[in-house]
Amino acid sequence: MRMVDIIEKKKRKKALSKEEIFFFIDGVSKETIPDYQISSLIMAIYLNGMNDTELTYLTDAMAHSGDMLELDKK
């Protein structure tokens, strides 16, 4: 998977898949995606928006990108 393809897809106002969104968030958290590609995708998202499914995938990917705390203490 290539960031260039993900950016182009969003620039063309197409929905990103779960795999593409997880790839992006994983690359951001591991610092394997250059800053200019991160900002390009964020700009495409800002200009074209995301549907509810994309937002759900993005939230899930962000939540699982780092340490998670267990808040249910019994």
CHARMM internal coordinates of N, CA and C (Angstrom, degrees):
IC EDIT
DIST 1 N 1 CA 1.4521
DIST 1 CA 1 C 1.5299
ANGL 1 N 1 CA 1 C 107.91
DIST 1 C 2 N 1.3331
ANGL 1 CA 1 C 2 N 115.55
DIHE 1 N 1 CA 1 C 2 N 139.68
DIST 2 N 2 CA 1.4659
ANGL 1 C 2 N 2 CA 120.33
DIHE 1 CA 1 C 2 N 2 CA -178.48
DIST 2 CA 2 C 1.5158
ANGL 2 N 2 CA 2 C 110.75
DIHE 1 C 2 N 2 CA 2 C -121.40
DIST 2 C 3 N 1.3274
ANGL 2 CA 2 C 3 N 116.19
DIHE 2 N 2 CA 2 C 3 N 138.91
DIST 3 N 3 CA 1.4616
ANGL 2 C 3 N 3 CA 120.90
DIHE 2 CA 2 C 3 N 3 CA 179.01
DIST 3 CA 3 C 1.5258
ANGL 3 N 3 CA 3 C 111.16
DIHE 2 C 3 N 3 CA 3 C -60.97
DIST 3 C 4 N 1.3191
ANGL 3 CA 3 C 4 N 117.26
DIHE 3 N 3 CA 3 C 4 N -36.12
DIST 4 N 4 CA 1.4699
ANGL 3 C 4 N 4 CA 120.77
DIHE 3 CA 3 C 4 N 4 CA -179.29
DIST 4 CA 4 C 1.5342
ANGL 4 N 4 CA 4 C 110.02
DIHE 3 C 4 N 4 CA 4 C -57.30
DIST 4 C 5 N 1.3201
ANGL 4 CA 4 C 5 N 116.83
DIHE 4 N 4 CA 4 C 5 N -41.60
DIST 5 N 5 CA 1.4622
ANGL 4 C 5 N 5 CA 120.80
DIHE 4 CA 4 C 5 N 5 CA -179.87
DIST 5 CA 5 C 1.5283
ANGL 5 N 5 CA 5 C 111.53
DIHE 4 C 5 N 5 CA 5 C -68.31
DIST 5 C 6 N 1.3266
ANGL 5 CA 5 C 6 N 116.35
DIHE 5 N 5 CA 5 C 6 N -38.36
DIST 6 N 6 CA 1.4738
ANGL 5 C 6 N 6 CA 120.62
DIHE 5 CA 5 C 6 N 6 CA 178.74
DIST 6 CA 6 C 1.5260
ANGL 6 N 6 CA 6 C 109.98
DIHE 5 C 6 N 6 CA 6 C -65.75
DIST 6 C 7 N 1.3189
ANGL 6 CA 6 C 7 N 116.90
DIHE 6 N 6 CA 6 C 7 N -43.88
DIST 7 N 7 CA 1.4690
ANGL 6 C 7 N 7 CA 121.29
DIHE 6 CA 6 C 7 N 7 CA 178.54
DIST 7 CA 7 C 1.5255
ANGL 7 N 7 CA 7 C 110.51
DIHE 6 C 7 N 7 CA 7 C -61.97
DIST 7 C 8 N 1.3232
ANGL 7 CA 7 C 8 N 117.08
DIHE 7 N 7 CA 7 C 8 N -46.69
DIST 8 N 8 CA 1.4730
ANGL 7 C 8 N 8 CA 120.76
DIHE 7 CA 7 C 8 N 8 CA 179.10
DIST 8 CA 8 C 1.5262
ANGL 8 N 8 CA 8 C 111.83
DIHE 7 C 8 N 8 CA 8 C -60.59
DIST 8 C 9 N 1.3078
ANGL 8 CA 8 C 9 N 116.66
DIHE 8 N 8 CA 8 C 9 N -40.48
DIST 9 N 9 CA 1.4622
ANGL 8 C 9 N 9 CA 120.83
DIHE 8 CA 8 C 9 N 9 CA 179.65
DIST 9 CA 9 C 1.5200
ANGL 9 N 9 CA 9 C 110.69
DIHE 8 C 9 N 9 CA 9 C -61.13
DIST 9 C 10 N 1.3367
ANGL 9 CA 9 C 10 N 117.17
DIHE 9 N 9 CA 9 C 10 N -45.08
DIST 10 N 10 CA 1.4607
ANGL 9 C 10 N 10 CA 120.37
DIHE 9 CA 9 C 10 N 10 CA -179.31
DIST 10 CA 10 C 1.5307
ANGL 10 N 10 CA 10 C 110.47
DIHE 9 C 10 N 10 CA 10 C -71.14
DIST 10 C 11 N 1.3311
ANGL 10 CA 10 C 11 N 117.62
DIHE 10 N 10 CA 10 C 11 N -34.24
DIST 11 N 11 CA 1.4705
ANGL 10 C 11 N 11 CA 120.14
DIHE 10 CA 10 C 11 N 11 CA 176.67
DIST 11 CA 11 C 1.5277
ANGL 11 N 11 CA 11 C 110.95
DIHE 10 C 11 N 11 CA 11 C -62.34
DIST 11 C 12 N 1.3285
ANGL 11 CA 11 C 12 N 116.66
DIHE 11 N 11 CA 11 C 12 N -29.72
DIST 12 N 12 CA 1.4667
ANGL 11 C 12 N 12 CA 121.63
DIHE 11 CA 11 C 12 N 12 CA 179.03
DIST 12 CA 12 C 1.5357
ANGL 12 N 12 CA 12 C 111.99
DIHE 11 C 12 N 12 CA 12 C -88.41
DIST 12 C 13 N 1.3463
ANGL 12 CA 12 C 13 N 115.34
DIHE 12 N 12 CA 12 C 13 N 12.84
DIST 13 N 13 CA 1.4723
ANGL 12 C 13 N 13 CA 123.61
DIHE 12 CA 12 C 13 N 13 CA 175.21
DIST 13 CA 13 C 1.5235
ANGL 13 N 13 CA 13 C 113.41
DIHE 12 C 13 N 13 CA 13 C 64.99
DIST 13 C 14 N 1.3343
ANGL 13 CA 13 C 14 N 116.59
DIHE 13 N 13 CA 13 C 14 N 29.79
DIST 14 N 14 CA 1.4592
ANGL 13 C 14 N 14 CA 121.01
DIHE 13 CA 13 C 14 N 14 CA 177.29
DIST 14 CA 14 C 1.5203
ANGL 14 N 14 CA 14 C 109.36
DIHE 13 C 14 N 14 CA 14 C -97.72
DIST 14 C 15 N 1.3218
ANGL 14 CA 14 C 15 N 115.82
DIHE 14 N 14 CA 14 C 15 N 151.87
DIST 15 N 15 CA 1.4570
ANGL 14 C 15 N 15 CA 121.09
DIHE 14 CA 14 C 15 N 15 CA -179.79
DIST 15 CA 15 C 1.5265
ANGL 15 N 15 CA 15 C 110.47
DIHE 14 C 15 N 15 CA 15 C -74.45
DIST 15 C 16 N 1.3263
ANGL 15 CA 15 C 16 N 115.66
DIHE 15 N 15 CA 15 C 16 N 140.56
DIST 16 N 16 CA 1.4556
ANGL 15 C 16 N 16 CA 121.24
DIHE 15 CA 15 C 16 N 16 CA 176.67
DIST 16 CA 16 C 1.5223
ANGL 16 N 16 CA 16 C 109.62
DIHE 15 C 16 N 16 CA 16 C -85.75
DIST 16 C 17 N 1.3122
ANGL 16 CA 16 C 17 N 115.84
DIHE 16 N 16 CA 16 C 17 N 146.70
DIST 17 N 17 CA 1.4613
ANGL 16 C 17 N 17 CA 120.81
DIHE 16 CA 16 C 17 N 17 CA 179.18
DIST 17 CA 17 C 1.5324
ANGL 17 N 17 CA 17 C 109.67
DIHE 16 C 17 N 17 CA 17 C -81.66
DIST 17 C 18 N 1.3151
ANGL 17 CA 17 C 18 N 114.95
DIHE 17 N 17 CA 17 C 18 N 167.21
DIST 18 N 18 CA 1.4639
ANGL 17 C 18 N 18 CA 121.10
DIHE 17 CA 17 C 18 N 18 CA 176.68
DIST 18 CA 18 C 1.5263
ANGL 18 N 18 CA 18 C 109.97
DIHE 17 C 18 N 18 CA 18 C -58.46
DIST 18 C 19 N 1.3137
ANGL 18 CA 18 C 19 N 116.68
DIHE 18 N 18 CA 18 C 19 N -43.65
DIST 19 N 19 CA 1.4614
ANGL 18 C 19 N 19 CA 121.45
DIHE 18 CA 18 C 19 N 19 CA -178.81
DIST 19 CA 19 C 1.5287
ANGL 19 N 19 CA 19 C 111.59
DIHE 18 C 19 N 19 CA 19 C -63.07
DIST 19 C 20 N 1.3256
ANGL 19 CA 19 C 20 N 117.18
DIHE 19 N 19 CA 19 C 20 N -40.54
DIST 20 N 20 CA 1.4671
ANGL 19 C 20 N 20 CA 120.71
DIHE 19 CA 19 C 20 N 20 CA 179.21
DIST 20 CA 20 C 1.5234
ANGL 20 N 20 CA 20 C 111.14
DIHE 19 C 20 N 20 CA 20 C -65.68
DIST 20 C 21 N 1.3133
ANGL 20 CA 20 C 21 N 116.67
DIHE 20 N 20 CA 20 C 21 N -42.36
DIST 21 N 21 CA 1.4581
ANGL 20 C 21 N 21 CA 120.47
DIHE 20 CA 20 C 21 N 21 CA -179.76
DIST 21 CA 21 C 1.5249
ANGL 21 N 21 CA 21 C 110.69
DIHE 20 C 21 N 21 CA 21 C -67.21
DIST 21 C 22 N 1.3322
ANGL 21 CA 21 C 22 N 117.11
DIHE 21 N 21 CA 21 C 22 N -43.24
DIST 22 N 22 CA 1.4654
ANGL 21 C 22 N 22 CA 119.87
DIHE 21 CA 21 C 22 N 22 CA 177.91
DIST 22 CA 22 C 1.5249
ANGL 22 N 22 CA 22 C 110.86
DIHE 21 C 22 N 22 CA 22 C -64.90
DIST 22 C 23 N 1.3319
ANGL 22 CA 22 C 23 N 117.93
DIHE 22 N 22 CA 22 C 23 N -37.65
DIST 23 N 23 CA 1.4594
ANGL 22 C 23 N 23 CA 122.00
DIHE 22 CA 22 C 23 N 23 CA 176.13
DIST 23 CA 23 C 1.5255
ANGL 23 N 23 CA 23 C 110.32
DIHE 22 C 23 N 23 CA 23 C -60.02
DIST 23 C 24 N 1.3209
ANGL 23 CA 23 C 24 N 116.90
DIHE 23 N 23 CA 23 C 24 N -44.31
DIST 24 N 24 CA 1.4646
ANGL 23 C 24 N 24 CA 122.08
DIHE 23 CA 23 C 24 N 24 CA -179.78
DIST 24 CA 24 C 1.5325
ANGL 24 N 24 CA 24 C 110.87
DIHE 23 C 24 N 24 CA 24 C -63.28
DIST 24 C 25 N 1.3107
ANGL 24 CA 24 C 25 N 116.99
DIHE 24 N 24 CA 24 C 25 N -51.42
DIST 25 N 25 CA 1.4624
ANGL 24 C 25 N 25 CA 120.19
DIHE 24 CA 24 C 25 N 25 CA -177.42
DIST 25 CA 25 C 1.5292
ANGL 25 N 25 CA 25 C 111.10
DIHE 24 C 25 N 25 CA 25 C -64.43
DIST 25 C 26 N 1.3265
ANGL 25 CA 25 C 26 N 116.76
DIHE 25 N 25 CA 25 C 26 N -39.32
DIST 26 N 26 CA 1.4654
ANGL 25 C 26 N 26 CA 120.73
DIHE 25 CA 25 C 26 N 26 CA 177.06
DIST 26 CA 26 C 1.5268
ANGL 26 N 26 CA 26 C 110.33
DIHE 25 C 26 N 26 CA 26 C -61.71
DIST 26 C 27 N 1.3173
ANGL 26 CA 26 C 27 N 117.02
DIHE 26 N 26 CA 26 C 27 N -43.22
DIST 27 N 27 CA 1.4607
ANGL 26 C 27 N 27 CA 121.32
DIHE 26 CA 26 C 27 N 27 CA 179.11
DIST 27 CA 27 C 1.5184
ANGL 27 N 27 CA 27 C 112.94
DIHE 26 C 27 N 27 CA 27 C -65.77
DIST 27 C 28 N 1.3256
ANGL 27 CA 27 C 28 N 116.70
DIHE 27 N 27 CA 27 C 28 N -36.64
DIST 28 N 28 CA 1.4653
ANGL 27 C 28 N 28 CA 120.77
DIHE 27 CA 27 C 28 N 28 CA 177.40
DIST 28 CA 28 C 1.5271
ANGL 28 N 28 CA 28 C 109.38
DIHE 27 C 28 N 28 CA 28 C -66.69
DIST 28 C 29 N 1.3185
ANGL 28 CA 28 C 29 N 116.97
DIHE 28 N 28 CA 28 C 29 N -47.53
DIST 29 N 29 CA 1.4631
ANGL 28 C 29 N 29 CA 120.04
DIHE 28 CA 28 C 29 N 29 CA -176.37
DIST 29 CA 29 C 1.5341
ANGL 29 N 29 CA 29 C 112.46
DIHE 28 C 29 N 29 CA 29 C -68.42
DIST 29 C 30 N 1.3205
ANGL 29 CA 29 C 30 N 117.35
DIHE 29 N 29 CA 29 C 30 N -29.66
DIST 30 N 30 CA 1.4737
ANGL 29 C 30 N 30 CA 121.08
DIHE 29 CA 29 C 30 N 30 CA 178.99
DIST 30 CA 30 C 1.5294
ANGL 30 N 30 CA 30 C 112.28
DIHE 29 C 30 N 30 CA 30 C -93.96
DIST 30 C 31 N 1.3291
ANGL 30 CA 30 C 31 N 116.02
DIHE 30 N 30 CA 30 C 31 N -0.41
DIST 31 N 31 CA 1.4652
ANGL 30 C 31 N 31 CA 123.04
DIHE 30 CA 30 C 31 N 31 CA 179.70
DIST 31 CA 31 C 1.5267
ANGL 31 N 31 CA 31 C 112.76
DIHE 30 C 31 N 31 CA 31 C 57.87
DIST 31 C 32 N 1.3417
ANGL 31 CA 31 C 32 N 116.15
DIHE 31 N 31 CA 31 C 32 N 40.49
DIST 32 N 32 CA 1.4614
ANGL 31 C 32 N 32 CA 120.81
DIHE 31 CA 31 C 32 N 32 CA 177.46
DIST 32 CA 32 C 1.5293
ANGL 32 N 32 CA 32 C 112.40
DIHE 31 C 32 N 32 CA 32 C -101.30
DIST 32 C 33 N 1.3250
ANGL 32 CA 32 C 33 N 117.02
DIHE 32 N 32 CA 32 C 33 N -5.99
DIST 33 N 33 CA 1.4600
ANGL 32 C 33 N 33 CA 122.01
DIHE 32 CA 32 C 33 N 33 CA 178.57
DIST 33 CA 33 C 1.5272
ANGL 33 N 33 CA 33 C 107.90
DIHE 32 C 33 N 33 CA 33 C -106.88
DIST 33 C 34 N 1.3295
ANGL 33 CA 33 C 34 N 117.95
DIHE 33 N 33 CA 33 C 34 N 128.96
DIST 34 N 34 CA 1.4644
ANGL 33 C 34 N 34 CA 120.54
DIHE 33 CA 33 C 34 N 34 CA -179.92
DIST 34 CA 34 C 1.5356
ANGL 34 N 34 CA 34 C 111.72
DIHE 33 C 34 N 34 CA 34 C -63.09
DIST 34 C 35 N 1.3239
ANGL 34 CA 34 C 35 N 115.21
DIHE 34 N 34 CA 34 C 35 N 150.26
DIST 35 N 35 CA 1.4621
ANGL 34 C 35 N 35 CA 121.60
DIHE 34 CA 34 C 35 N 35 CA -179.03
DIST 35 CA 35 C 1.5262
ANGL 35 N 35 CA 35 C 112.59
DIHE 34 C 35 N 35 CA 35 C -54.93
DIST 35 C 36 N 1.3328
ANGL 35 CA 35 C 36 N 117.16
DIHE 35 N 35 CA 35 C 36 N -39.82
DIST 36 N 36 CA 1.4579
ANGL 35 C 36 N 36 CA 119.35
DIHE 35 CA 35 C 36 N 36 CA -176.91
DIST 36 CA 36 C 1.5274
ANGL 36 N 36 CA 36 C 112.12
DIHE 35 C 36 N 36 CA 36 C -66.48
DIST 36 C 37 N 1.3405
ANGL 36 CA 36 C 37 N 117.85
DIHE 36 N 36 CA 36 C 37 N -30.67
DIST 37 N 37 CA 1.4599
ANGL 36 C 37 N 37 CA 120.00
DIHE 36 CA 36 C 37 N 37 CA 176.42
DIST 37 CA 37 C 1.5269
ANGL 37 N 37 CA 37 C 110.92
DIHE 36 C 37 N 37 CA 37 C -76.33
DIST 37 C 38 N 1.3107
ANGL 37 CA 37 C 38 N 116.98
DIHE 37 N 37 CA 37 C 38 N -35.84
DIST 38 N 38 CA 1.4694
ANGL 37 C 38 N 38 CA 120.50
DIHE 37 CA 37 C 38 N 38 CA 175.71
DIST 38 CA 38 C 1.5221
ANGL 38 N 38 CA 38 C 109.11
DIHE 37 C 38 N 38 CA 38 C -61.18
DIST 38 C 39 N 1.3179
ANGL 38 CA 38 C 39 N 117.26
DIHE 38 N 38 CA 38 C 39 N -49.00
DIST 39 N 39 CA 1.4612
ANGL 38 C 39 N 39 CA 120.35
DIHE 38 CA 38 C 39 N 39 CA -178.06
DIST 39 CA 39 C 1.5293
ANGL 39 N 39 CA 39 C 111.64
DIHE 38 C 39 N 39 CA 39 C -66.84
DIST 39 C 40 N 1.3275
ANGL 39 CA 39 C 40 N 117.82
DIHE 39 N 39 CA 39 C 40 N -32.54
DIST 40 N 40 CA 1.4653
ANGL 39 C 40 N 40 CA 120.58
DIHE 39 CA 39 C 40 N 40 CA 177.36
DIST 40 CA 40 C 1.5250
ANGL 40 N 40 CA 40 C 111.47
DIHE 39 C 40 N 40 CA 40 C -64.88
DIST 40 C 41 N 1.3300
ANGL 40 CA 40 C 41 N 116.75
DIHE 40 N 40 CA 40 C 41 N -43.41
DIST 41 N 41 CA 1.4672
ANGL 40 C 41 N 41 CA 119.18
DIHE 40 CA 40 C 41 N 41 CA 178.61
DIST 41 CA 41 C 1.5264
ANGL 41 N 41 CA 41 C 110.80
DIHE 40 C 41 N 41 CA 41 C -68.32
DIST 41 C 42 N 1.3258
ANGL 41 CA 41 C 42 N 117.26
DIHE 41 N 41 CA 41 C 42 N -40.82
DIST 42 N 42 CA 1.4649
ANGL 41 C 42 N 42 CA 119.68
DIHE 41 CA 41 C 42 N 42 CA 178.59
DIST 42 CA 42 C 1.5199
ANGL 42 N 42 CA 42 C 110.37
DIHE 41 C 42 N 42 CA 42 C -62.04
DIST 42 C 43 N 1.3325
ANGL 42 CA 42 C 43 N 118.14
DIHE 42 N 42 CA 42 C 43 N -39.44
DIST 43 N 43 CA 1.4622
ANGL 42 C 43 N 43 CA 120.85
DIHE 42 CA 42 C 43 N 43 CA 177.87
DIST 43 CA 43 C 1.5294
ANGL 43 N 43 CA 43 C 110.79
DIHE 42 C 43 N 43 CA 43 C -64.86
DIST 43 C 44 N 1.3337
ANGL 43 CA 43 C 44 N 117.41
DIHE 43 N 43 CA 43 C 44 N -42.24
DIST 44 N 44 CA 1.4646
ANGL 43 C 44 N 44 CA 120.96
DIHE 43 CA 43 C 44 N 44 CA 178.42
DIST 44 CA 44 C 1.5284
ANGL 44 N 44 CA 44 C 110.56
DIHE 43 C 44 N 44 CA 44 C -63.52
DIST 44 C 45 N 1.3275
ANGL 44 CA 44 C 45 N 117.09
DIHE 44 N 44 CA 44 C 45 N -38.58
DIST 45 N 45 CA 1.4649
ANGL 44 C 45 N 45 CA 120.66
DIHE 44 CA 44 C 45 N 45 CA 177.24
DIST 45 CA 45 C 1.5211
ANGL 45 N 45 CA 45 C 110.21
DIHE 44 C 45 N 45 CA 45 C -67.06
DIST 45 C 46 N 1.3300
ANGL 45 CA 45 C 46 N 117.07
DIHE 45 N 45 CA 45 C 46 N -42.47
DIST 46 N 46 CA 1.4651
ANGL 45 C 46 N 46 CA 120.83
DIHE 45 CA 45 C 46 N 46 CA 179.23
DIST 46 CA 46 C 1.5316
ANGL 46 N 46 CA 46 C 110.86
DIHE 45 C 46 N 46 CA 46 C -60.91
DIST 46 C 47 N 1.3173
ANGL 46 CA 46 C 47 N 116.76
DIHE 46 N 46 CA 46 C 47 N -43.98
DIST 47 N 47 CA 1.4648
ANGL 46 C 47 N 47 CA 120.81
DIHE 46 CA 46 C 47 N 47 CA -177.13
DIST 47 CA 47 C 1.5283
ANGL 47 N 47 CA 47 C 113.14
DIHE 46 C 47 N 47 CA 47 C -74.69
DIST 47 C 48 N 1.3388
ANGL 47 CA 47 C 48 N 117.82
DIHE 47 N 47 CA 47 C 48 N -33.57
DIST 48 N 48 CA 1.4623
ANGL 47 C 48 N 48 CA 120.94
DIHE 47 CA 47 C 48 N 48 CA -173.41
DIST 48 CA 48 C 1.5214
ANGL 48 N 48 CA 48 C 114.30
DIHE 47 C 48 N 48 CA 48 C -111.57
DIST 48 C 49 N 1.3156
ANGL 48 CA 48 C 49 N 117.40
DIHE 48 N 48 CA 48 C 49 N -10.42
DIST 49 N 49 CA 1.4545
ANGL 48 C 49 N 49 CA 121.05
DIHE 48 CA 48 C 49 N 49 CA 177.37
DIST 49 CA 49 C 1.5244
ANGL 49 N 49 CA 49 C 113.29
DIHE 48 C 49 N 49 CA 49 C 75.28
DIST 49 C 50 N 1.3232
ANGL 49 CA 49 C 50 N 113.55
DIHE 49 N 49 CA 49 C 50 N 178.15
DIST 50 N 50 CA 1.4722
ANGL 49 C 50 N 50 CA 121.67
DIHE 49 CA 49 C 50 N 50 CA 176.98
DIST 50 CA 50 C 1.5156
ANGL 50 N 50 CA 50 C 107.80
DIHE 49 C 50 N 50 CA 50 C -134.86
DIST 50 C 51 N 1.3159
ANGL 50 CA 50 C 51 N 116.61
DIHE 50 N 50 CA 50 C 51 N 145.04
DIST 51 N 51 CA 1.4583
ANGL 50 C 51 N 51 CA 118.96
DIHE 50 CA 50 C 51 N 51 CA 177.15
DIST 51 CA 51 C 1.5354
ANGL 51 N 51 CA 51 C 109.21
DIHE 50 C 51 N 51 CA 51 C -82.32
DIST 51 C 52 N 1.3266
ANGL 51 CA 51 C 52 N 116.69
DIHE 51 N 51 CA 51 C 52 N 175.41
DIST 52 N 52 CA 1.4637
ANGL 51 C 52 N 52 CA 120.81
DIHE 51 CA 51 C 52 N 52 CA -176.74
DIST 52 CA 52 C 1.5256
ANGL 52 N 52 CA 52 C 112.85
DIHE 51 C 52 N 52 CA 52 C -61.00
DIST 52 C 53 N 1.3129
ANGL 52 CA 52 C 53 N 117.16
DIHE 52 N 52 CA 52 C 53 N -37.19
DIST 53 N 53 CA 1.4652
ANGL 52 C 53 N 53 CA 120.53
DIHE 52 CA 52 C 53 N 53 CA 179.67
DIST 53 CA 53 C 1.5272
ANGL 53 N 53 CA 53 C 110.46
DIHE 52 C 53 N 53 CA 53 C -65.82
DIST 53 C 54 N 1.3256
ANGL 53 CA 53 C 54 N 116.54
DIHE 53 N 53 CA 53 C 54 N -44.64
DIST 54 N 54 CA 1.4588
ANGL 53 C 54 N 54 CA 120.32
DIHE 53 CA 53 C 54 N 54 CA 178.01
DIST 54 CA 54 C 1.5274
ANGL 54 N 54 CA 54 C 110.91
DIHE 53 C 54 N 54 CA 54 C -60.73
DIST 54 C 55 N 1.3277
ANGL 54 CA 54 C 55 N 116.51
DIHE 54 N 54 CA 54 C 55 N -42.58
DIST 55 N 55 CA 1.4631
ANGL 54 C 55 N 55 CA 120.42
DIHE 54 CA 54 C 55 N 55 CA 179.48
DIST 55 CA 55 C 1.5265
ANGL 55 N 55 CA 55 C 111.29
DIHE 54 C 55 N 55 CA 55 C -63.61
DIST 55 C 56 N 1.3223
ANGL 55 CA 55 C 56 N 116.78
DIHE 55 N 55 CA 55 C 56 N -37.24
DIST 56 N 56 CA 1.4647
ANGL 55 C 56 N 56 CA 120.59
DIHE 55 CA 55 C 56 N 56 CA 177.05
DIST 56 CA 56 C 1.5209
ANGL 56 N 56 CA 56 C 110.40
DIHE 55 C 56 N 56 CA 56 C -64.22
DIST 56 C 57 N 1.3316
ANGL 56 CA 56 C 57 N 116.57
DIHE 56 N 56 CA 56 C 57 N -46.11
DIST 57 N 57 CA 1.4676
ANGL 56 C 57 N 57 CA 120.83
DIHE 56 CA 56 C 57 N 57 CA 177.95
DIST 57 CA 57 C 1.5308
ANGL 57 N 57 CA 57 C 111.15
DIHE 56 C 57 N 57 CA 57 C -62.02
DIST 57 C 58 N 1.3253
ANGL 57 CA 57 C 58 N 116.74
DIHE 57 N 57 CA 57 C 58 N -41.81
DIST 58 N 58 CA 1.4605
ANGL 57 C 58 N 58 CA 121.05
DIHE 57 CA 57 C 58 N 58 CA -179.81
DIST 58 CA 58 C 1.5234
ANGL 58 N 58 CA 58 C 110.88
DIHE 57 C 58 N 58 CA 58 C -63.34
DIST 58 C 59 N 1.3196
ANGL 58 CA 58 C 59 N 116.65
DIHE 58 N 58 CA 58 C 59 N -45.30
DIST 59 N 59 CA 1.4576
ANGL 58 C 59 N 59 CA 120.61
DIHE 58 CA 58 C 59 N 59 CA 178.79
DIST 59 CA 59 C 1.5187
ANGL 59 N 59 CA 59 C 111.19
DIHE 58 C 59 N 59 CA 59 C -61.90
DIST 59 C 60 N 1.3254
ANGL 59 CA 59 C 60 N 116.70
DIHE 59 N 59 CA 59 C 60 N -43.74
DIST 60 N 60 CA 1.4592
ANGL 59 C 60 N 60 CA 121.61
DIHE 59 CA 59 C 60 N 60 CA 179.06
DIST 60 CA 60 C 1.5264
ANGL 60 N 60 CA 60 C 110.99
DIHE 59 C 60 N 60 CA 60 C -63.26
DIST 60 C 61 N 1.3217
ANGL 60 CA 60 C 61 N 116.94
DIHE 60 N 60 CA 60 C 61 N -44.71
DIST 61 N 61 CA 1.4653
ANGL 60 C 61 N 61 CA 121.06
DIHE 60 CA 60 C 61 N 61 CA -179.82
DIST 61 CA 61 C 1.5225
ANGL 61 N 61 CA 61 C 111.07
DIHE 60 C 61 N 61 CA 61 C -63.36
DIST 61 C 62 N 1.3216
ANGL 61 CA 61 C 62 N 116.76
DIHE 61 N 61 CA 61 C 62 N -41.54
DIST 62 N 62 CA 1.4615
ANGL 61 C 62 N 62 CA 120.16
DIHE 61 CA 61 C 62 N 62 CA 179.27
DIST 62 CA 62 C 1.5236
ANGL 62 N 62 CA 62 C 111.07
DIHE 61 C 62 N 62 CA 62 C -67.13
DIST 62 C 63 N 1.3152
ANGL 62 CA 62 C 63 N 117.01
DIHE 62 N 62 CA 62 C 63 N -40.38
DIST 63 N 63 CA 1.4649
ANGL 62 C 63 N 63 CA 120.84
DIHE 62 CA 62 C 63 N 63 CA -179.74
DIST 63 CA 63 C 1.5218
ANGL 63 N 63 CA 63 C 111.39
DIHE 62 C 63 N 63 CA 63 C -63.73
DIST 63 C 64 N 1.3222
ANGL 63 CA 63 C 64 N 117.02
DIHE 63 N 63 CA 63 C 64 N -34.19
DIST 64 N 64 CA 1.4672
ANGL 63 C 64 N 64 CA 121.09
DIHE 63 CA 63 C 64 N 64 CA -177.70
DIST 64 CA 64 C 1.5265
ANGL 64 N 64 CA 64 C 113.42
DIHE 63 C 64 N 64 CA 64 C -95.38
DIST 64 C 65 N 1.3245
ANGL 64 CA 64 C 65 N 117.68
DIHE 64 N 64 CA 64 C 65 N 8.20
DIST 65 N 65 CA 1.4646
ANGL 64 C 65 N 65 CA 120.51
DIHE 64 CA 64 C 65 N 65 CA -177.24
DIST 65 CA 65 C 1.5285
ANGL 65 N 65 CA 65 C 113.11
DIHE 64 C 65 N 65 CA 65 C -84.74
DIST 65 C 66 N 1.3006
ANGL 65 CA 65 C 66 N 116.54
DIHE 65 N 65 CA 65 C 66 N -10.58
DIST 66 N 66 CA 1.4674
ANGL 65 C 66 N 66 CA 119.59
DIHE 65 CA 65 C 66 N 66 CA -178.78
DIST 66 CA 66 C 1.5154
ANGL 66 N 66 CA 66 C 110.39
DIHE 65 C 66 N 66 CA 66 C -139.61
DIST 66 C 67 N 1.3102
ANGL 66 CA 66 C 67 N 114.86
DIHE 66 N 66 CA 66 C 67 N -162.37
DIST 67 N 67 CA 1.4617
ANGL 66 C 67 N 67 CA 120.26
DIHE 66 CA 66 C 67 N 67 CA 177.84
DIST 67 CA 67 C 1.5222
ANGL 67 N 67 CA 67 C 109.57
DIHE 66 C 67 N 67 CA 67 C -70.30
DIST 67 C 68 N 1.3245
ANGL 67 CA 67 C 68 N 114.68
DIHE 67 N 67 CA 67 C 68 N 142.02
DIST 68 N 68 CA 1.4634
ANGL 67 C 68 N 68 CA 119.90
DIHE 67 CA 67 C 68 N 68 CA 178.11
DIST 68 CA 68 C 1.5290
ANGL 68 N 68 CA 68 C 108.48
DIHE 67 C 68 N 68 CA 68 C -115.19
DIST 68 C 69 N 1.3174
ANGL 68 CA 68 C 69 N 115.44
DIHE 68 N 68 CA 68 C 69 N 136.87
DIST 69 N 69 CA 1.4505
ANGL 68 C 69 N 69 CA 121.11
DIHE 68 CA 68 C 69 N 69 CA 178.88
DIST 69 CA 69 C 1.5223
ANGL 69 N 69 CA 69 C 109.51
DIHE 68 C 69 N 69 CA 69 C -94.14
DIST 69 C 70 N 1.3077
ANGL 69 CA 69 C 70 N 116.24
DIHE 69 N 69 CA 69 C 70 N 141.28
DIST 70 N 70 CA 1.4607
ANGL 69 C 70 N 70 CA 121.85
DIHE 69 CA 69 C 70 N 70 CA 174.71
DIST 70 CA 70 C 1.5338
ANGL 70 N 70 CA 70 C 107.20
DIHE 69 C 70 N 70 CA 70 C -90.50
DIST 70 C 71 N 1.3135
ANGL 70 CA 70 C 71 N 116.44
DIHE 70 N 70 CA 70 C 71 N 110.42
DIST 71 N 71 CA 1.4569
ANGL 70 C 71 N 71 CA 121.40
DIHE 70 CA 70 C 71 N 71 CA -177.08
DIST 71 CA 71 C 1.5157
ANGL 71 N 71 CA 71 C 113.26
DIHE 70 C 71 N 71 CA 71 C -93.86
DIST 71 C 72 N 1.3057
ANGL 71 CA 71 C 72 N 117.04
DIHE 71 N 71 CA 71 C 72 N -9.84
DIST 72 N 72 CA 1.4623
ANGL 71 C 72 N 72 CA 121.51
DIHE 71 CA 71 C 72 N 72 CA -178.79
DIST 72 CA 72 C 1.5298
ANGL 72 N 72 CA 72 C 109.24
DIHE 71 C 72 N 72 CA 72 C -90.72
DIST 72 C 73 N 1.3325
ANGL 72 CA 72 C 73 N 115.69
DIHE 72 N 72 CA 72 C 73 N 85.28
DIST 73 N 73 CA 1.4750
ANGL 72 C 73 N 73 CA 119.78
DIHE 72 CA 72 C 73 N 73 CA -179.50
DIST 73 CA 73 C 1.5154
ANGL 73 N 73 CA 73 C 108.69
DIHE 72 C 73 N 73 CA 73 C -101.57
DIST 73 C 74 N 1.3164
ANGL 73 CA 73 C 74 N 115.08
DIHE 73 N 73 CA 73 C 74 N 119.43
DIST 74 N 74 CA 1.4666
ANGL 73 C 74 N 74 CA 119.85
DIHE 73 CA 73 C 74 N 74 CA 178.81
DIST 74 CA 74 C 1.4909
ANGL 74 N 74 CA 74 C 110.41
DIHE 73 C 74 N 74 CA 74 C -121.40
END
COOR INIT
IC SEED 1 N 1 CA 1 C
IC BUILD
